[in-house]
Amino acid sequence: MIVYAALACLMALAGPVNAAGPADPSGTWLTEDGRARIRLERCGPKQEQICGYIVWMKDPADAKGQPLRDQSNPDLAKRLRPLLGHQLIMGLKPSSEARFDGQIYNAENGKFYEVSLWRETVDRLKLKGCMLSVFCATQTWTETSDALSGQLVGMTGELNGPKADKEWVQPIQGKPATAGKAK
């Protein structure tokens, strides 16, 4: 009995342990302003990072009915891609503060910003973005489980799913990563 009491005291003094790392933020999230839904999922060679994709937009088309495109992207090859389905969160890495840190892409101006995200509660995600590590803003995203009209519900890389940027594409099960590449 004394051993258990001593162990409990030691654990209380040590504080919370994050041996498992940050809580997994994978899922589909409604942005604070309600203009988009973002799917967060594991990515990277060891699936330890987080990537994010736009899977639904309140207004996915321009005044002419054409899909909104990534017009401000500094990479000319990406300027014609539709915003719906594109990757905006690039391989966030787990941090020692039970968060995932890295970069987020803003299609409105074609720039990348430092970002940190973490689960605040089971169905709430906090996302803190910073410009020049000084000017920061925090949003709360809400997890969703339903699918709205026009929402991409396929797996990443599939016909009715979002498209990963080439550096985040995972090889399909059973196919080598070099398939289709010139030697």
N, C-alpha and C positions, 0 to 999 in steps of 0.2 A: 504494500500500500504506500509506503514511504517512497519507494522507487518511482511509482506512478506520479505522486505529488511532486517530486523533484523534477521529473521529466516535464511535467506540465509547466512548472515554473520556468525551467530553462527555455522551453518553446515560447512562452509568453515574453520573456526577456529578449529573445532573439528576433522577435517580430515576424511578419509574414515572410514566407519563403517563396521565391519565384523560380524554383527549380524547373518547373515545366515551361517557363517563359510566359509571354503575354497570352491572354485569352484569345483564342482564334476568332478573328472578325469575319470569317467567311460567311457569305450570305448575300442577300439582295437588300439594299438600303435606299430609302427615300431621302433625298437631300433636304436640308432644312427649308429651303425656299419652295420645295415641291415641284421643281422644274425637271427633275431627272431621277432615275433609279440607277444605282451603281451596283454591279455585281462584284464582290470581292472574293477572290479565291487564291488558293496556294499556287505558287509558281516558283521558278528557279530549278536548278538541277537537283536539289535535295528537297524540293517542295517546302522550304522553310521560310520563303518570302511571301509577300502578298502583292498581287496585281489587281487592278480594278478596271472595269469596262462599263461604258454607258449602255444599258440594256433597254431603257425606255426614256422618252422625252415627251414632255407635255406638248411642245411645239416642235415636231421633228422636220417640218418643211418651211420653206420661205414663202413669200407672198404669191409666187407663181406656182406653188405646189411642188417644187423641187426639194429633194432632201437637203437639209443644211449640211454644208461641207466644211472641212477643216482648212478654210481659206487662209488663215494666218500662220499656218505651220511653217517653221523655218526650213523644213525639208520639203522642197518643191514636189517631190514624188508623192507626198502625203496630202497635198492640198485638195485633191479631188475626192478623197475618201469621205464617205458620209460620217457625220458625227455619231449617229446612232450605231453602236457596235464597236466604236473605236476604244482603244486602251488609253486611259488617262492617268492611271496610277502604276508606277514603274517599280516593281520589285522592292517593296518596302522590307527592310530587315528588322528582325526583332531586336529590341534594345534592352538594356539592363533595367529600365524603368517600367517594365511590363507594357511596352508600347511597340509599335512598328514605325520606323522612321525611314524617310527617303524623299522621293520627288513626286509631285503631281503636275500634270500638264493642264494648262488653261487654254482651251481652244479659242476663247474670245480674243486673246492677244498673242497666242503662239508662244507663250513663255512657260518655263518650269519654275516651280516654287518648292521650297522645303516644306515637308508635311510630317506630322506625327498623328497616329490614330490609335485609339484604344477603346475597348468596350467599357462604357460607363456602367451599364446594367445589362441584363440579358438581351433586351431589345433596343438598347440605345448605344450609339457609337459616337464618340467625340473625335473630331478631326480639327487639328490646329495647323493652320498654314501660315508661313512666314515669308516675308520679302526682306532680303538683306539681313536676316536673323534679328531684325529689330521690330518691324511692323508686322504684328501677328493678329490673327482673328481665329476664333474657335466657333465651329458649328456643331450642332447635334443632328445626327442622322437617325432615322427610325427604321428598324428592320421590318420588311414586308414578307408576306408568305403567299399572297395572291399574285396573279398575272393580269396586267391590264391590257386592253386592246393595243396592239402594236408593239408589245414588249417582246424582246428577244428571249426565247426560253430554251434554245438549243445550247449544247455544250460549246465551249470556246473553240473556235476553229471550224465548227460545223456550219452548214448552210443557214440555219436559223439561230445562230449564236453569234456572240461578239468575235472580233478578230484580234488576236494578240500581235503586237509588234514583233518583227522577225526575231529579235534577240530573246523573246520570251516564249516562242513556240516550243511546245513539248513534243517529242517524237510520239507518234501513234503506237499503241501497244503492238508489239510484234514486228514493227518496221524500224530498221536502223535509222539514226538521225541523218546519215549521209545519203539516204535514198534520193535519187533525182539530182544530186549535185555532180557537177563535172569534176573529174579528177585531174 
